[in-house]
Amino acid sequence: MANFKFTGEMIFPKVNAKRPFVRKFSGGADKKTPMAALNLGIKASDNNMAFVEMFGMEQKVIKTMNTDNEKIEFPWEDRFDEEIIKTVANYKKITVDLGGELGRKDFVSEYDAILYLKDALGTYKGKVCITGQMEKQWYKDRYYDKFKIQNVYAVDADVKNKFTLTVDIYYTKGSIDDKDFKKESRIYLDGYIKQYINKDEGTRFIPQQFVLDGNKVDFENEKHVAQFDYRKKYMSTDKKTVVHMLWDVNYLNGADTVDFDESQLTKAQKEQVELGLATVESFKPRGDIYGDRVSEFRLSKPNLTGDFADGLVDTELKVSEFEEQLYVPNATEEKLEDVVKKAEAKAEVKAEEPQIDDDDLFS
């Protein structure tokens, strides 16, 4: 539904943190079932960090899928049997490959993977790439983004740090919001992702806002404009039904770098500039300057693979039919437009230097 790939340096929580690196505890109906939880920070840059997690518990029987996509189950005691592990589908395994002496390990239980990672990541020195699935979790009055670990890999130091996702986004004719584009150089897409909720609710649609950010685009550059317009084309539809599209998405959980200009000067500094005693550049701080903190999903490009080779796919669902499949946490009667909640306040971000790689235009 929404797969992530986060590459960067590991940041371990403090030992006394509320959510430490690894926590073992007992729970379940009898309060005696061994359980474990792992929490880890991944740093892409000084102003962008994501948090990933994993939860596992001992079970009497492991129920999973085999390589033929069929349901299988086997006793807990057999979970390390190499022949059994080979029969389990790759997407149901947890793979840890830290290279060198640590090598590759495949697990069919999150509980065992957590206990292994507790020691392995403590000795591993280097950059990692972590993949898995994003889930939206409702708590009190809002959704929280949870990044559930599936695989952990060692990567070379020269591999670029980046937080990316591949997301199947559902939207309608009225989902695009570009009314503030002239002011912000940003277009918003109030879309939806499909997610399994629980055995009672089944699979439902959950609102998620996405952004096409044009602040790095030089709108005097024909190539830049063509690339921007191409992406915008895939954000809209004239159909009266719900459509969906697979998108490559960049995740930002931090702050953008912004240009330093006169608006950031103090009153005293402006006075010196006006008198010709200094220039704006004279007061520019060392290093990067950051704007407001944001947590958002930025559209990178349409992913034209599989069912989406020709672009947008029509679900043939009428909006009224789609409304019936929305997940409403409070179980209240709500219409489509009521369910959508805008993401964090739209941060105003000034354009950076136009000399930039195409791949970074929409990151």
Summary of the structure (lengths in Angstrom):
residues: 363
radius of gyration: 23.5
end to end distance: 20.9
largest distance: 80.9
contacts: 1018
relative contact order: 0.14
helix: 20%
strand: 44%
